[in-house]
């Protein structure tokens, strides 16, 4: 069986060719059964491609909100369910118990909250969907569960998170992939992980201190990115000369061999000599003196001074990180 534990696609992001690709790929592996348990991003509803697309006969999609069985292989019963909403899905194993004489497996999208999976995957921004505990698996009579939702792989005694096959953000490490699993008659599992992508993700921090013009920043970034392939994000920091007109859009186009590039401003401190400007008999000198005397904390005073000095120069890059 080829099993997918949800978030195969995202409702808000898919295009018609996404559907065509999945239809073609699943039909190509027939007669191998393809089992899908929809998650919180690809939840099962009227607009879901799981409902609207014409799937080949080997594709089985769990559409009920409770665990239901699939009996396509002799001696094996797979229990799966569908998220019917993008949130507020409860523990699928609560008050559930398997039925029948078979090797019982679970396939669903959920958050393990009581064991090592939860510890390994803990992240303040990761919302819990269909929360369950590892102990719930054996209590329900299931031998093993294949679970989706956490992005990093985790292999527990009673459950497996394959992880995302490629990084979904620069925070992801992309260590997941396909997990090949085999079970003996007693339910003992053997697992082998397979990487299924060669995509490289690079998250770089580049110091622009000492760059006296925009061209110098471009040259410095080109040298850093030249040997890289895949996708990169560059965060700029350092002391930036006041005369430099920083254009992040132009920098993002200088991607070389990369498939995509994101450039953003981090902790950039424009190189104004505030002490010298304060002594000037000019409008900007008066402006700086007023700000020095104002009841502001140091960070806010710095941002207001830099923004004001840029505005007095007629610049439009006024935002200060």
SERO-4910 file (N, C-alpha, C, O; in steps of 0.05 Angstrom, whole numbers):
BEGIN
 pado doro    nc1    nc2    nc3   cac1   cac2   cac3    cc1    cc2    cc3    oc1    oc2    oc3
  Unk    A     17    -24      0      0      0      0     17     25      0     39     25     12
  Unk    A      8     46    -13     20     72    -12      1     89      6    -22     93     -2
  Unk    A     11     99     28     -6    113     47      3    141     51     27    147     53
  Unk    A    -17    159     53    -11    188     58    -29    196     82    -53    193     81
  Unk    A    -15    208    102    -29    215    127    -37    245    127    -34    258    147
  Unk    A    -46    255    104    -57    282    104    -38    304     95    -14    300     94
  Unk    A    -50    327     90    -35    351     80    -20    344     54      3    353     50
  Unk    A    -33    329     37    -22    322     11    -21    348     -7     -3    351    -23
  Unk    A    -40    366     -3    -40    391    -16    -53    411      3    -61    404     25
  Unk    A    -55    437     -6    -68    457     10    -91    469     -5    -88    477    -29
  Unk    A   -114    471      7   -138    482     -6   -133    509    -20   -143    513    -42
  Unk    A   -118    526     -6   -115    553    -16    -94    556    -38    -92    577    -50
  Unk    A    -78    535    -42    -55    538    -60    -55    520    -84    -39    525   -102
  Unk    A    -72    501    -86    -70    482   -108    -81    494   -134    -98    512   -133
  Unk    A    -72    483   -156    -81    491   -183    -91    466   -198    -86    444   -189
  Unk    A   -105    470   -220   -116    447   -234    -95    426   -241   -101    402   -241
  Unk    A    -71    434   -247    -51    414   -254    -42    398   -230    -31    376   -234
  Unk    A    -46    408   -206    -41    392   -182    -59    367   -182    -49    345   -177
  Unk    A    -84    371   -189   -103    349   -190    -95    329   -211    -95    305   -207
  Unk    A    -88    339   -235    -81    322   -257    -56    306   -251    -54    282   -258
  Unk    A    -37    318   -238    -12    304   -231    -18    281   -212     -8    259   -216
  Unk    A    -34    287   -191    -40    266   -171    -56    243   -184    -51    220   -178
  Unk    A    -75    250   -200    -90    229   -214    -72    211   -231    -75    187   -230
  Unk    A    -54    223   -245    -35    208   -262    -17    190   -246    -14    167   -252
  Unk    A     -5    201   -225     15    186   -209      2    163   -195     13    141   -193
  Unk    A    -22    168   -183    -35    146   -169    -45    124   -188    -44    100   -181
  Unk    A    -54    132   -212    -62    112   -232    -38     95   -241    -41     71   -247
  Unk    A    -14    107   -242      9     93   -252     18     71   -233     30     51   -242
  Unk    A     12     73   -207     21     52   -188      0     30   -185      5     11   -170
  Unk    A    -23     32   -198    -44     11   -197    -31    -15   -206    -15    -16   -224
  Unk    A    -39    -38   -193    -61    -41   -174    -54    -36   -145    -70    -43   -127
  Unk    A    -30    -25   -139    -24    -20   -112    -44     -1   -100    -49     21   -111
  Unk    A    -56     -7    -77    -75     11    -65    -62     37    -55    -40     36    -44
  Unk    A    -75     59    -59    -67     85    -49    -87     94    -28   -110     99    -35
  Unk    A    -78     97     -3    -96    104     19    -90    133     28    -66    139     33
  Unk    A   -110    150     30   -106    178     38   -125    184     62   -149    180     60
  Unk    A   -113    195     83   -129    205    106   -126    235    107   -105    245    117
  Unk    A   -145    250     97   -143    280     95   -136    293    122   -146    285    143
  Unk    A   -120    314    120   -111    329    144   -125    356    147   -146    360    135
  Unk    A   -113    374    162   -126    400    167   -122    419    144   -138    438    141
  Unk    A   -101    416    127    -97    433    104   -112    423     79   -120    439     62
  Unk    A   -116    397     78   -130    385     55   -156    372     65   -163    350     55
  Unk    A   -170    385     83   -193    373     96   -215    366     77   -218    377     55
  Unk    A   -229    346     85   -250    334     67   -276    350     69   -288    351     90
  Unk    A   -284    361     46   -308    377     45   -318    379     16   -305    368     -2
  Unk    A   -340    394     12   -352    396    -15   -332    406    -37   -334    397    -60
  Unk    A   -314    424    -30   -295    434    -49   -269    419    -51   -252    427    -67
  Unk    A   -266    398    -36   -241    383    -35   -237    368    -61   -257    358    -73
  Unk    A   -212    366    -70   -207    350    -95   -212    321    -89   -215    305   -108
  Unk    A   -212    313    -64   -219    285    -58   -248    279    -65   -254    256    -70
  Unk    A   -264    299    -66   -293    296    -74   -297    301   -103   -312    287   -116
  Unk    A   -284    321   -114   -290    331   -141   -274    316   -163   -283    315   -186
  Unk    A   -251    305   -156   -234    292   -177   -243    264   -183   -256    251   -166
  Unk    A   -236    254   -207   -243    227   -215   -218    209   -211   -199    209   -227
  Unk    A   -218    194   -188   -195    179   -180   -196    151   -192   -217    139   -197
  Unk    A   -173    139   -197   -171    112   -207   -181     93   -185   -180    100   -162
  Unk    A   -189     68   -193   -202     50   -173   -183     42   -150   -193     33   -130
  Unk    A   -157     44   -153   -139     36   -132   -136     57   -110   -123     52    -90
  Unk    A   -149     80   -113   -148    102    -93   -171    100    -74   -194     99    -82
  Unk    A   -164     99    -48   -185     99    -27   -180    123     -9   -158    126      3
  Unk    A   -200    140     -6   -198    164     10   -217    161     34   -241    157     30
  Unk    A   -206    163     58   -223    162     82   -238    188     84   -226    209     87
  Unk    A   -265    187     82   -281    211     82   -297    216    107   -308    238    111
  Unk    A   -299    196    125   -315    199    149   -299    213    171   -274    212    171
  Unk    A   -313    226    189   -300    240    211   -291    222    233   -277    231    251
  Unk    A   -299    197    232   -291    177    252   -274    155    238   -276    153    214
  Unk    A   -259    140    254   -243    119    242   -260     97    230   -278     86    243
  Unk    A   -254     91    205   -269     70    190   -248     52    177   -225     61    172
  Unk    A   -255     27    172   -236      7    162   -233      6    132   -252     12    117
  Unk    A   -209     -2    123   -203     -9     95   -192    -38     95   -173    -43    110
  Unk    A   -204    -55     80   -197    -84     80   -187    -93     53   -195   -115     43
  Unk    A   -170    -77     40   -161    -84     13   -139   -105     12   -133   -115    -10
  Unk    A   -126   -111     35   -105   -131     35   -113   -153     55   -123   -148     76
  Unk    A   -108   -178     47   -114   -201     64    -99   -199     91    -75   -195     91
  Unk    A   -114   -202    112   -102   -203    139    -95   -176    150    -85   -174    173
  Unk    A    -99   -154    135    -92   -127    144   -117   -110    143   -131   -109    123
  Unk    A   -122    -95    165   -144    -76    166   -132    -49    173   -120    -46    194
  Unk    A   -136    -29    156   -126     -2    160   -149     16    168   -169     17    155
  Unk    A   -146     30    191   -166     48    201   -157     77    196   -135     85    203
  Unk    A   -175     92    183   -168    120    177   -193    138    180   -215    128    182
  Unk    A   -188    164    181   -210    183    183   -202    209    169   -179    212    161
  Unk    A   -221    226    165   -216    252    151   -221    275    170   -240    275    185
  Unk    A   -203    295    169   -210    321    181   -232    333    164   -229    336    139
  Unk    A   -254    339    176   -277    351    161   -278    381    163   -295    394    151
  Unk    A   -259    392    178   -256    421    181   -227    428    184   -211    410    190
  Unk    A   -219    453    179   -190    460    181   -180    461    210   -157    465    215
  Unk    A   -198    459    230   -190    460    258   -210    447    275   -231    437    266
  Unk    A   -204    445    301   -222    435    322   -229    405    318   -250    396    326
  Unk    A   -210    390    306   -214    361    304   -204    348    330   -182    354    339
  Unk    A   -220    331    342   -214    319    368   -198    293    365   -192    284    342
  Unk    A   -190    281    387   -175    257    387   -190    234    373   -211    226    382
  Unk    A   -179    224    351   -194    203    336   -194    176    351   -210    159    345
  Unk    A   -176    173    370   -174    147    384   -190    146    410   -192    126    423
  Unk    A   -202    169    417   -218    170    441   -243    152    438   -258    155    419
  Unk    A   -245    134    457   -268    115    458   -270     98    432   -291     89    424
  Unk    A   -247     94    419   -246     76    395   -233     50    402   -213     49    417
  Unk    A   -243     28    390   -231      2    393   -235    -13    367   -256    -13    355
  Unk    A   -214    -27    358   -215    -41    333   -235    -64    333   -243    -73    355
  Unk    A   -243    -72    310   -262    -94    307   -250   -114    286   -239   -106    266
  Unk    A   -254   -140    291   -246   -160    272   -218   -172    278   -203   -160    293
  Unk    A   -213   -195    266   -188   -209    270   -169   -202    247   -173   -213    225
  Unk    A   -150   -185    251   -132   -175    230   -108   -162    243   -107   -157    267
  Unk    A    -89   -155    226    -67   -137    234    -78   -109    231    -81    -99    209
  Unk    A    -83    -95    253    -96    -69    253    -76    -46    253    -59    -44    271
  Unk    A    -77    -30    232    -60     -6    229    -77     19    229   -100     18    221
  Unk    A    -66     41    238    -79     67    237    -66     85    217    -41     85    214
  Unk    A    -82    102    203    -71    122    184    -87    147    188   -111    148    182
  Unk    A    -74    168    199    -89    193    203    -70    216    207    -46    213    209
  Unk    A    -82    240    209    -67    265    212    -73    276    240    -96    282    246
  Unk    A    -52    277    257    -57    286    284    -31    293    299     -9    289    289
  Unk    A    -35    303    323    -13    313    340    -10    295    364    -27    294    382
  Unk    A     13    280    365     19    265    390     28    285    411     45    301    406
  Unk    A     15    283    435     20    304    455     32    294    481     38    310    499
  Unk    A     36    268    484     44    259    510     71    245    511     80    238    532
  Unk    A     85    242    488    110    227    488    132    241    474    133    265    472
  Unk    A    151    225    463    175    236    451    169    251    425    183    270    418
  Unk    A    148    243    411    141    257    386    135    286    393    143    305    379
  Unk    A    119    290    414    112    317    422    136    333    430    138    357    423
  Unk    A    155    321    445    179    335    454    196    342    430    206    364    428
  Unk    A    199    323    411    217    327    388    206    348    369    221    361    355
  Unk    A    179    351    369    167    368    349    157    394    362    144    411    348
  Unk    A    162    399    387    151    422    401    159    448    387    182    453    382
  Unk    A    139    464    382    144    491    370    120    508    377     97    500    374
  Unk    A    124    532    388    102    549    397     82    556    376     58    562    382
  Unk    A     90    556    350     72    563    328     57    539    317     39    542    300
  Unk    A     64    515    325     52    491    314     26    484    329     26    477    352
  Unk    A      4    487    315    -22    483    326    -28    453    328    -21    438    310
  Unk    A    -40    445    350    -47    416    353    -73    410    339    -93    424    344
  Unk    A    -73    390    323    -97    381    309   -101    351    315    -82    336    314
  Unk    A   -125    343    321   -132    316    329   -111    305    349    -98    285    344
  Unk    A   -109    318    372    -88    310    392    -94    282    403   -116    275    409
  Unk    A    -72    267    406    -74    240    418    -49    234    433    -29    248    430
  Unk    A    -49    213    448    -25    203    462    -17    176    451    -34    161    442
  Unk    A      9    171    452     19    146    441      6    122    454      1    101    442
  Unk    A      0    124    480    -13    102    495    -41     96    484    -50     73    487
  Unk    A    -54    115    471    -81    111    460    -80     90    437   -100     77    432
  Unk    A    -57     87    424    -55     69    401    -59     40    409    -77     26    398
  Unk    A    -43     31    428    -46      3    437    -72     -1    452    -84    -23    450
  Unk    A    -81     19    466   -107     17    481   -130     12    462   -150     -1    469
  Unk    A   -128     23    437   -149     19    417   -146     -7    402   -164    -14    386
  Unk    A   -125    -22    407   -121    -47    393   -105    -45    367   -103    -65    352
  Unk    A    -94    -22    362    -78    -18    337    -49    -26    342    -38    -21    363
  Unk    A    -38    -39    322    -10    -48    323      9    -25    319     29    -22    332
  Unk    A      2     -7    300     19     15    293      2     37    278    -18     30    265
  Unk    A     11     62    281     -3     84    267     17     99    250     39    106    259
  Unk    A      9    105    225     24    122    207     11    150    209    -13    152    203
  Unk    A     25    170    218     13    195    225     26    219    210     51    219    205
  Unk    A     10    238    203     20    263    190     15    286    209      0    284    228
  Unk    A     28    308    203     24    335    215     51    346    224     57    369    216
  Unk    A     67    332    240     93    342    247    112    341    223    111    322    208
  Unk    A    128    362    220    145    364    196    170    348    197    181    340    176
  Unk    A    181    343    221    205    327    223    198    298    228    178    292    240
  Unk    A    215    280    218    208    251    221    212    243    250    228    253    265
  Unk    A    195    223    258    198    211    285    188    182    283    167    177    273
  Unk    A    204    164    294    197    136    294    194    126    323    214    121    336
  Unk    A    169    124    331    163    114    358    158     85    358    157     72    337
  Unk    A    154     73    381    148     45    383    122     38    370    119     16    359
  Unk    A    103     56    372     76     49    362     66     68    341     43     65    331
  Unk    A     82     87    332     73    106    312     97    117    296    119    118    307
  Unk    A     92    126    272    113    136    254    103    162    242     82    163    229
  Unk    A    120    183    244    116    208    229    138    208    207    161    211    214
  Unk    A    131    205    182    151    206    161    164    233    158    187    235    149
  Unk    A    150    255    165    161    282    161    157    291    133    151    275    115
  Unk    A    160    317    128    157    328    102    180    320     84    203    321     92
  Unk    A    174    312     59    195    304     41    214    326     32    237    321     25
  Unk    A    205    351     34    221    374     28    214    396     48    192    397     58
  Unk    A    233    414     55    227    436     73    204    453     63    202    459     40
  Unk    A    186    460     81    163    477     74    169    506     82    154    524     74
  Unk    A    190    511     97    197    538    104    227    538    111    239    517    113
  Unk    A    238    562    116    266    562    124    271    552    152    293    547    160
  Unk    A    249    549    168    252    537    194    253    507    193    264    494    211
  Unk    A    242    495    172    243    466    169    271    457    161    285    470    146
  Unk    A    278    433    171    304    422    164    301    403    140    321    397    127
  Unk    A    276    394    134    272    377    111    285    350    113    295    339     93
  Unk    A    284    338    137    297    312    141    278    289    134    286    265    135
  Unk    A    253    295    129    233    273    124    235    262     97    252    268     81
  Unk    A    215    245     91    214    232     64    194    209     64    174    210     79
  Unk    A    200    190     48    183    166     48    194    145     68    218    142     69
  Unk    A    176    132     82    185    111    100    173     85     90    149     81     88
  Unk    A    191     66     84    182     39     76    179     22    101    197     19    117
  Unk    A    155     10    104    149     -4    128    139    -32    121    124    -36    102
  Unk    A    149    -52    136    139    -80    133    133    -91    160    146    -85    180
  Unk    A    112   -108    161    103   -119    186    103   -150    184     96   -161    163
  Unk    A    110   -163    206    107   -192    206     80   -198    218     64   -180    225
  Unk    A     74   -224    221     47   -232    230     41   -223    258     18   -219    266
  Unk    A     62   -218    274     58   -209    302     56   -178    304     50   -168    325
  Unk    A     60   -164    281     59   -135    282     85   -121    286     86    -97    289
  Unk    A    107   -136    287    133   -124    290    140   -109    264    137   -120    242
  Unk    A    149    -85    267    153    -68    243    183    -64    237    199    -62    255
  Unk    A    189    -64    212    216    -57    202    212    -32    185    195    -31    167
  Unk    A    229    -11    190    226     14    176    252     23    163    274     21    174
  Unk    A    249     33    138    272     45    124    264     72    113    244     74     99
  Unk    A    279     92    118    273    119    108    286    124     82    309    114     77
  Unk    A    272    138     64    283    144     37    280    174     32    258    185     34
  Unk    A    302    187     26    301    215     17    290    216    -11    298    200    -28
  Unk    A    271    234    -16    258    235    -42    261    262    -56    248    267    -76
  Unk    A    279    278    -45    284    304    -58    313    312    -54    325    304    -34
  Unk    A    324    326    -73    351    337    -70    351    367    -65    372    380    -66
  Unk    A    328    378    -60    325    407    -56    342    416    -32    340    405    -10
  Unk    A    358    436    -36    375    448    -15    363    474     -6    355    491    -22
  Unk    A    363    479     21    353    504     32    376    517     47    390    505     63
  Unk    A    380    543     41    402    558     54    390    583     67    375    598     55
  Unk    A    397    587     92    388    610    107    413    626    116    426    618    136
  Unk    A    419    647    102    445    661    106    441    688    119    420    702    115
  Unk    A    460    696    135    462    723    146    487    737    134    509    726    136
  Unk    A    483    760    122    505    774    108    510    801    120    492    818    123
  Unk    A    535    806    128    543    831    140    549    851    117    567    846    101
  Unk    A    536    873    116    541    894     96    557    917    106    559    938     93
  Unk    A    568    914    130    584    935    142    608    942    123    621    924    112
  Unk    A    613    967    119    635    976    102    628    980     73    644    991     58
  Unk    A    604    971     65    595    975     37    588   1005     33    571   1015     47
  Unk    A    601   1018     14    597   1047     11    576   1053    -11    567   1075    -13
  Unk    A    569   1032    -27    548   1036    -47    533   1010    -52    541    989    -43
  Unk    A    511   1012    -66    493    989    -71    508    968    -88    503    944    -83
  Unk    A    525    976   -106    539    956   -123    557    939   -106    560    915   -113
  Unk    A    569    950    -86    587    934    -68    571    913    -53    581    890    -49
  Unk    A    546    920    -45    529    900    -32    522    877    -51    523    854    -44
  Unk    A    516    885    -76    510    865    -97    534    846   -101    530    821   -103
  Unk    A    557    857   -102    581    840   -107    586    821    -83    593    798    -87
  Unk    A    582    831    -59    586    815    -35    566    792    -34    573    769    -27
  Unk    A    541    798    -42    521    777    -41    525    756    -64    521    733    -59
  Unk    A    534    766    -87    539    748   -109    561    728   -102    558    704   -108
  Unk    A    582    737    -88    603    719    -80    593    698    -60    602    675    -61
  Unk    A    575    706    -42    564    687    -22    546    666    -35    545    643    -26
  Unk    A    531    674    -56    511    656    -67    521    640    -91    509    620    -99
  Unk    A    543    648   -102    553    636   -127    555    605   -126    547    592   -146
  Unk    A    564    593   -104    567    563   -104    541    548    -97    541    524    -96
  Unk    A    520    563    -90    496    550    -79    476    543   -100    473    556   -121
  Unk    A    461    521    -94    438    513   -111    414    509    -92    417    505    -68
  Unk    A    390    510   -104    366    506    -88    352    532    -82    347    547   -101
  Unk    A    344    537    -57    330    561    -49    345    574    -26    355    560     -8
  Unk    A    347    600    -26    362    614     -5    347    638      5    331    650     -9
  Unk    A    352    644     30    342    669     42    367    683     54    383    671     68
  Unk    A    370    709     47    392    725     57    381    747     75    364    763     66
  Unk    A    391    748     99    384    770    118    408    789    121    429    780    129
  Unk    A    403    814    114    425    834    115    427    846    143    406    853    155
  Unk    A    451    850    152    455    864    178    481    879    177    497    875    159
  Unk    A    484    896    196    509    911    198    505    941    196    483    951    196
  Unk    A    528    955    194    528    984    192    527    992    162    545    986    147
  Unk    A    506   1005    154    501   1012    126    506   1042    122    495   1059    135
  Unk    A    524   1048    103    530   1076     97    505   1091     90    487   1081     76
  Unk    A    502   1116    100    477   1131     98    470   1137     69    447   1141     62
  Unk    A    490   1137     51    485   1144     23    474   1121      7    464   1124    -16
  Unk    A    475   1097     18    467   1073      3    437   1072      0    422   1073     20
  Unk    A    427   1069    -25    399   1066    -31    394   1036    -33    399   1024    -54
  Unk    A    384   1023    -12    381    994    -11    355    986    -25    334    996    -18
  Unk    A    358    969    -45    335    959    -61    334    929    -59    348    915    -73
  Unk    A    317    919    -40    315    890    -35    304    875    -59    311    852    -64
  Unk    A    286    888    -75    274    875    -98    296    869   -119    296    847   -131
  Unk    A    313    888   -123    335    883   -142    354    861   -133    362    844   -148
  Unk    A    360    861   -107    378    840    -96    365    813    -99    379    793   -104
  Unk    A    339    811    -96    325    785    -97    326    773   -125    321    749   -129
  Unk    A    331    790   -145    333    781   -173    360    770   -180    364    757   -201
  Unk    A    380    774   -163    408    765   -168    412    738   -156    427    734   -137
  Unk    A    398    718   -167    397    692   -154    417    671   -166    420    650   -155
  Unk    A    429    677   -189    449    659   -200    438    631   -206    418    629   -220
  Unk    A    450    610   -194    441    583   -198    417    575   -181    406    553   -185
  Unk    A    409    592   -163    387    586   -145    360    585   -159    356    599   -179
  Unk    A    342    567   -150    315    567   -160    299    591   -151    283    602   -165
  Unk    A    305    599   -126    291    623   -116    308    635    -94    325    622    -82
  Unk    A    303    661    -90    319    676    -70    301    697    -57    286    711    -70
  Unk    A    304    699    -31    290    719    -15    311    735      0    329    724     13
  Unk    A    310    762     -3    329    779     11    313    798     29    293    810     21
  Unk    A    321    800     54    306    817     73    326    833     90    349    825     93
  Unk    A    316    855    101    332    871    119    330    862    147    308    859    158
  Unk    A    352    857    160    352    849    188    359    873    205    347    894    204
  Unk    A    380    869    222    389    891    239    409    908    224    433    904    225
  Unk    A    398    929    211    415    947    196    416    974    210    395    986    217
  Unk    A    440    983    215    443   1009    228    456   1029    209    480   1027    203
  Unk    A    440   1047    198    451   1067    179    474   1083    192    473   1090    215
  Unk    A    495   1088    176    519   1100    187    519   1130    188    537   1143    177
  Unk    A    499   1141    200    499   1170    205    516   1177    229    516   1162    249
  Unk    A    532   1198    228    547   1208    251    529   1227    266    529   1251    262
  Unk    A    513   1215    284    492   1231    298    505   1252    315    495   1275    318
  Unk    A    528   1246    328    541   1265    345    550   1290    329    547   1313    339
  Unk    A    560   1286    305    569   1308    288    545   1324    278    546   1349    278
  Unk    A    524   1310    270    500   1324    260    487   1341    282    477   1363    277
  Unk    A    489   1332    307    477   1346    329    490   1374    333    477   1392    343
  Unk    A    515   1377    324    529   1403    327    524   1422    303    533   1445    304
  Unk    A    510   1413    283    505   1429    259    484   1451    265    465   1448    280
  Unk    A    488   1474    252    468   1496    253    450   1493    229    448   1511    212
  Unk    A    436   1470    228    419   1464    205    392   1453    215    389   1448    239
  Unk    A    374   1450    197    348   1438    204    352   1410    215    340   1403    235
  Unk    A    369   1394    202    372   1367    212    387   1367    239    383   1349    255
  Unk    A    405   1387    244    418   1389    270    398   1395    292    398   1383    313
  Unk    A    379   1414    286    358   1420    305    340   1396    310    332   1391    332
  Unk    A    334   1381    288    317   1357    290    330   1336    309    317   1325    326
  Unk    A    356   1332    306    370   1312    322    371   1321    351    367   1305    369
  Unk    A    376   1347    356    378   1358    383    351   1354    397    350   1347    421
  Unk    A    329   1359    383    302   1356    395    298   1327    403    286   1321    424
  Unk    A    306   1308    385    302   1280    391    320   1270    414    311   1254    430
  Unk    A    344   1281    416    362   1273    438    349   1282    465    352   1268    485
  Unk    A    336   1305    465    323   1315    490    296   1302    495    286   1305    517
  Unk    A    285   1289    476    258   1278    479    258   1254    499    278   1241    502
  Unk    A    234   1249    511    231   1228    531    225   1202    515    201   1193    514
  Unk    A    245   1189    504    242   1165    488    263   1144    497    284   1152    507
  Unk    A    256   1119    494    277   1099    500    297   1099    477    291   1110    455
  Unk    A    320   1088    481    342   1090    462    335   1078    435    342   1090    414
  Unk    A    322   1055    434    315   1042    409    296   1059    392    299   1063    368
  Unk    A    275   1070    406    255   1087    392    268   1112    382    263   1121    360
  Unk    A    285   1125    399    299   1149    391    316   1144    366    317   1161    348
  Unk    A    330   1122    366    347   1115    343    331   1112    317    338   1123    296
  Unk    A    308   1098    319    292   1094    295    280   1120    285    280   1125    261
  Unk    A    271   1137    303    259   1163    295    281   1181    282    275   1194    262
  Unk    A    305   1182    294    326   1198    283    333   1189    254    335   1205    236
  Unk    A    337   1163    251    345   1153    225    323   1158    204    329   1166    182
  Unk    A    298   1152    212    276   1157    193    274   1186    185    270   1193    162
  Unk    A    277   1204    205    275   1233    199    298   1242    182    294   1259    164
  Unk    A    322   1233    187    345   1241    170    342   1231    142    349   1246    123
  Unk    A    331   1208    138    326   1198    111    305   1215     97    307   1221     74
  Unk    A    284   1222    112    262   1238    100    273   1265     92    265   1276     71
  Unk    A    290   1277    108    302   1303    102    319   1302     76    323   1322     63
  Unk    A    329   1278     70    345   1274     46    327   1269     21    337   1265     -1
  Unk    A    301   1267     26    282   1261      4    281   1232     -3    273   1225    -25
  Unk    A    290   1214     14    291   1186      9    264   1173     14    248   1184     30
  Unk    A    258   1150      1    233   1137      7    237   1110     22    217   1097     29
  Unk    A    261   1102     27    266   1078     43    268   1086     73    290   1087     84
  Unk    A    245   1093     84    245   1105    111    244   1085    134    252   1091    156
  Unk    A    235   1061    128    231   1041    149    258   1032    161    277   1028    146
  Unk    A    260   1030    187    284   1022    201    277    996    217    259    997    233
  Unk    A    292    974    212    287    949    226    296    950    255    293    930    269
***
